[in-house]
Structure formats: structure tokens, C-alpha cells
Amino acid sequence: MKPMEQLDQEEKKILQLLPKGIERPRPLKELVKLTGWSNRRVRGIINRLIVIHHQPIGARYEHPNNGYFVITNNKERQQALAPLTSQIAMMSKRAQAISNAELESEE
């Protein structure tokens, strides 16, 4: 995890708005309202925090308790990874099916 000094102001703001732990994740809609930024911008900043700055940020997708949070232990890490690995598997199957599909124009 990089020190806070290496983050820009937007990244610091989002990181400060994220709760520690999976118990009360902060929904994207709430982050948008608190910052005044678009969904896309907030998601982009969260992506930078994870990919570039290696911040342990997870997302919970179970309604109504969905949102982003700072991962604090290995159990939370596994809970954050489960939907991502499932999505990767589904996307891989979809890509394989498209790749193998016969096209009408092929002779």
C-alpha cells in the first residue's frame, strides 16, 4: 500500500470516504453525491487506487448492503475476490463461445 502522500487530491478524497471493513460498504451513488463527481469518474478513481496505488479496496454486490470498502483482513479479501473471479470465468466462457461461433458469411 502506497503512502497517502503519493495520492492525488481526488484519490485521497475517495479513500477517506471509504469505510474500513465489509460491514457497511459505501454505495457508488453515495460516493457520487458526496463528491459531486460522475459515476464514471468515481469508478475510475477507485480503479486507479486499486491498480496503480495497490489500495486494498473491495466491493460488495449484495443488495441492499452493496458498495465499496477498504479490505481489512483475509476473509474480506476472499469475499471481494469471489465475484471478480466468477465474472472472469463467465467472461472467458462468453469470449470462447463468440470465438467458436459459426458466422453466416463464412464459406
C-alpha positions as CSV (number, residue, x, y, z in Angstrom):
1,M,0.0,0.0,0.0
2,K,1.4,3.4,-1.0
3,P,1.6,6.2,1.4
4,M,-1.1,8.9,1.2
5,E,1.4,11.5,0.0
6,Q,1.6,9.7,-3.3
7,L,-2.1,10.0,-4.0
8,D,-3.7,13.0,-5.7
9,Q,-6.5,15.0,-4.1
10,E,-9.3,13.0,-5.8
11,E,-7.8,9.7,-4.7
12,K,-7.3,10.9,-1.2
13,K,-10.9,12.1,-1.0
14,I,-12.4,8.8,-2.2
15,L,-10.1,6.8,0.1
16,Q,-11.2,8.9,3.1
17,L,-14.9,8.3,2.2
18,L,-14.5,4.5,2.1
19,P,-15.3,2.7,5.3
20,K,-12.8,0.2,6.7
21,G,-14.3,-3.3,6.6
22,I,-17.1,-5.0,4.7
23,E,-19.8,-4.4,7.3
24,R,-21.1,-1.0,5.9
25,P,-19.8,-0.6,2.4
26,R,-20.4,2.8,0.8
27,P,-22.6,2.7,-2.4
28,L,-21.4,4.3,-5.6
29,K,-24.5,6.5,-5.6
30,E,-23.5,7.9,-2.2
31,L,-19.9,8.5,-3.3
32,V,-21.2,10.4,-6.3
33,K,-23.5,12.5,-4.1
34,L,-20.7,13.2,-1.6
35,T,-18.1,14.2,-4.2
36,G,-20.3,15.8,-6.9
37,W,-18.5,13.7,-9.5
38,S,-20.0,11.3,-12.1
39,N,-20.3,7.5,-11.6
40,R,-17.6,7.1,-14.3
41,R,-15.2,9.4,-12.6
42,V,-15.6,7.8,-9.1
43,R,-15.2,4.3,-10.6
44,G,-12.1,5.5,-12.5
45,I,-10.6,6.9,-9.3
46,I,-11.3,3.6,-7.4
47,N,-9.8,1.7,-10.2
48,R,-6.6,3.8,-10.0
49,L,-6.5,3.4,-6.3
50,I,-6.6,-0.4,-6.7
51,V,-4.5,-0.9,-9.9
52,I,-1.9,1.9,-9.6
53,H,-1.6,2.5,-5.9
54,H,-2.4,-1.0,-4.7
55,Q,-5.0,0.0,-2.2
56,P,-7.0,-3.0,-0.8
57,I,-10.4,-1.8,-1.9
58,G,-13.2,-4.3,-2.3
59,A,-16.8,-4.1,-3.5
60,R,-19.9,-5.9,-2.2
61,Y,-22.6,-6.6,-4.7
62,E,-25.4,-7.9,-2.4
63,H,-28.4,-5.5,-2.4
64,P,-29.2,-3.6,-0.2
65,N,-25.8,-3.7,1.5
66,N,-23.7,-3.1,-1.6
67,G,-20.8,-0.7,-2.1
68,Y,-17.1,-0.1,-1.7
69,F,-14.9,-0.7,1.3
70,V,-11.3,-0.9,2.4
71,I,-10.4,-4.6,2.9
72,T,-9.0,-5.2,6.4
73,N,-8.5,-8.9,6.6
74,N,-8.1,-12.1,4.5
75,K,-11.8,-13.1,4.9
76,E,-12.9,-9.7,3.4
77,R,-10.2,-10.2,0.7
78,Q,-11.8,-13.5,-0.3
79,Q,-15.3,-12.1,-0.2
80,A,-14.1,-9.3,-2.5
81,L,-12.3,-11.7,-4.9
82,A,-15.2,-14.2,-5.2
83,P,-17.4,-12.1,-7.5
84,L,-14.4,-11.0,-9.6
85,T,-13.2,-14.5,-10.2
86,S,-16.7,-15.6,-11.1
87,Q,-17.1,-12.7,-13.5
88,I,-13.7,-13.6,-15.1
89,A,-14.9,-17.2,-15.6
90,M,-18.2,-16.1,-17.2
91,M,-16.5,-13.6,-19.5
92,S,-14.0,-16.2,-20.5
93,K,-16.8,-18.6,-21.4
94,R,-18.6,-15.9,-23.4
95,A,-15.4,-15.0,-25.3
96,Q,-14.8,-18.6,-26.1
97,A,-18.4,-19.1,-27.4
98,I,-18.1,-16.0,-29.6
99,S,-14.7,-17.1,-30.8
100,N,-16.1,-20.6,-31.8
101,A,-19.4,-19.4,-33.2
102,E,-20.0,-20.0,-36.9
103,L,-20.7,-16.9,-38.9
104,E,-23.3,-16.7,-41.7
105,S,-20.9,-15.1,-44.1
106,E,-18.3,-17.9,-43.8
107,E,-17.9,-20.2,-46.7
